[in-house]
Amino acid sequence: MNKFPLGYIGVGLMGGPMVKRLASLGWKVRAYDIVPERSMVGSPAEAAQGADVLLLNLPTNDAVEDAVFGAKGLIHGMHAPQLLVDFSTIPVDACRSHAARLLRETGCRWVDAPVSGGPPAVEAGSLTVMLGGESEDLERLTPLMRDIAARCTRMGPVGAGLAAKMINQLIVGVGHAMLGEAVALCEKAGIDAARIPECLGGGYADSNLMKAYWPRMVERDFAPRGYVRQLLKDLEMVNAWSGGLQARTPMLQSALAAYRELKAR
């Protein structure tokens, strides 16, 4: 299927390798970032010029709001039938509000497309993408998703992709804390913690999370692969979202306490 021109806003930890990958695969990309050295254009509005689809990859809802609705935001350069796709992790209600405003003021639709897998999956084109939006918009994005994702699932209308991302972050955040606890318990018990993945492989306790993080924990490999503040931000978001739904999340509360302490240290 044909590639279409893209505008990309946010060329950081995730956006940087994604822009590089897309360009290497023949996609035409006009990128903007608040760091001038990463930008090809002077503003988000300029990135929208000539693009069929605008992609956001930003760290916070405030950054998304400024990129879309700010003084030089996308809203000043977008016109139907352009489509906005947001890879960022922001609150579900904020996403739905942004989407309604964008449609009202420009006639353009919004797709929430949060991702899981981190920079290595971006580079390999093996992201897991959780989508919320109209079916026809997601069909339009098929060539793009084929080049960046190993798994791409429509969860429902706008906001549903982010709801799925909240569940993902709950599982990952609690899982990180649980694995750290289990490694420490192995060591206290005097058994070889390094052999646990081999011992439990293929059983109910096996997981991609264990494969990725357990060996690093055993080896005390604390070299950062991402930002503590970013996952903590997401977990605080899950906490607020679940609270609004009056859902009990005692495991999340324990993980949050650990992450708050980690950030403080």
Secondary structure, DSSP 8 states (H G I E B T S, - for coil): -----EEEE--STTHHHHHHHHHHTT--EEEE-SSGGG-SSSSHHHHTTT-SEEEE--SSHHHHHHHHHSTTSGGGT--TT-EEEE-S---HHHHHHHHHHHHHHHS-EEEE--EESHHHHHHHT-EEEEEES-HHHHHHTHHHHHHHEEEEEEEESTTHHHHHHHHHHHHHHHHHHHHHHHHHHHHHHTS-GGGHHHHHTTSTT--HHHHHHHHHHHTT----SS-HHHHHHHHHHHHHHHHHTT---HHHHHHHHHHHHHHH-
